[in-house]
Amino acid sequence: MSNEGKDELLLKWGTLKGWHLKSEASRAALQKYTEFGMAMGAMQQRDTPEQKQALCDLIDAIDGTIENDWTGEKMTKDEAKKYVTEYRANA
């Protein structure tokens, strides 16, 4: 992740793994997400429906790139929100 001057999100295991946020809107959205609490690692994180919504709000707020840590592929906001909301949906 290296998008100078832009927001960046890294997703893995259907949740947030890493970030570099520049905008006030994205930082405020991250704060709302973190208020729910976070596990020490993405693998242990089990987002509630409210956390998934807060993460989707963060995805909407960023001005930059979203990357899937498994594949290294860039994701659109819609792809990222689908990944977050559908991951472990049937688990």
C-alpha positions as CSV (number, residue, x, y, z in Angstrom):
1,M,0.0,0.0,0.0
2,S,1.6,3.2,-1.1
3,N,-0.8,5.8,-2.5
4,E,0.9,9.1,-1.5
5,G,-1.6,11.6,-0.1
6,K,-4.6,9.3,-0.4
7,D,-6.5,7.1,2.0
8,E,-5.7,3.4,1.9
9,L,-7.5,0.3,3.4
10,L,-6.2,-3.2,3.6
11,L,-8.8,-5.9,4.0
12,K,-8.3,-9.5,5.1
13,W,-10.5,-12.2,6.6
14,G,-13.6,-10.1,5.7
15,T,-12.5,-7.3,8.0
16,L,-10.0,-4.4,8.4
17,K,-6.4,-5.4,8.5
18,G,-4.6,-2.1,7.9
19,W,-5.0,1.6,7.0
20,H,-3.4,4.8,6.2
21,L,-6.0,7.6,6.4
22,K,-5.5,11.2,5.4
23,S,-9.0,12.7,5.3
24,E,-10.9,13.8,8.3
25,A,-14.0,11.9,7.0
26,S,-12.2,8.6,6.9
27,R,-10.6,9.2,10.3
28,A,-14.0,9.9,11.8
29,A,-15.4,6.8,10.2
30,L,-12.5,4.7,11.5
31,Q,-13.1,6.1,15.0
32,K,-16.7,4.9,14.9
33,Y,-15.6,1.4,13.8
34,T,-12.9,1.1,16.5
35,E,-15.4,2.2,19.2
36,F,-16.9,-1.3,18.9
37,G,-13.5,-2.8,19.9
38,M,-11.0,-4.7,17.8
39,A,-9.2,-8.0,18.2
40,M,-5.4,-8.1,18.1
41,G,-5.4,-9.4,14.5
42,A,-7.8,-9.6,11.6
43,M,-8.0,-13.3,11.8
44,Q,-9.5,-13.1,15.3
45,Q,-11.9,-10.3,14.5
46,R,-15.5,-11.3,14.3
47,D,-17.5,-8.2,13.2
48,T,-21.0,-7.8,14.4
49,P,-23.6,-6.5,11.9
50,E,-23.1,-3.0,13.5
51,Q,-19.4,-3.3,13.0
52,K,-19.8,-4.4,9.4
53,Q,-22.0,-1.4,8.8
54,A,-19.4,0.9,10.4
55,L,-16.7,-0.7,8.2
56,C,-18.9,-0.1,5.1
57,D,-19.3,3.5,6.2
58,L,-15.5,3.7,6.4
59,I,-15.2,2.2,3.0
60,D,-17.6,4.8,1.7
61,A,-15.7,7.6,3.4
62,I,-12.2,6.9,2.0
63,D,-10.7,8.8,-0.9
64,G,-8.1,6.3,-2.1
65,T,-7.4,2.6,-2.6
66,I,-8.8,-0.5,-1.0
67,E,-6.8,-3.7,-1.3
68,N,-7.5,-7.4,-0.6
69,D,-4.5,-8.6,1.4
70,W,-5.0,-12.2,0.2
71,T,-4.8,-11.4,-3.5
72,G,-3.1,-8.0,-3.7
73,E,-5.9,-6.9,-5.9
74,K,-7.4,-3.4,-5.7
75,M,-11.1,-3.4,-4.9
76,T,-13.9,-0.9,-5.7
77,K,-15.9,0.3,-2.8
78,D,-18.8,-1.9,-3.9
79,E,-16.5,-5.0,-4.1
80,A,-15.1,-4.1,-0.7
81,K,-18.5,-3.7,1.0
82,K,-19.7,-7.0,-0.6
83,Y,-16.5,-8.7,0.7
84,V,-17.1,-7.3,4.2
85,T,-20.8,-8.1,4.4
86,E,-20.7,-11.6,2.9
87,Y,-17.5,-13.0,4.5
88,R,-18.5,-15.7,7.0
89,A,-22.1,-14.9,6.3
90,N,-22.9,-18.6,6.3
91,A,-20.5,-19.7,9.0
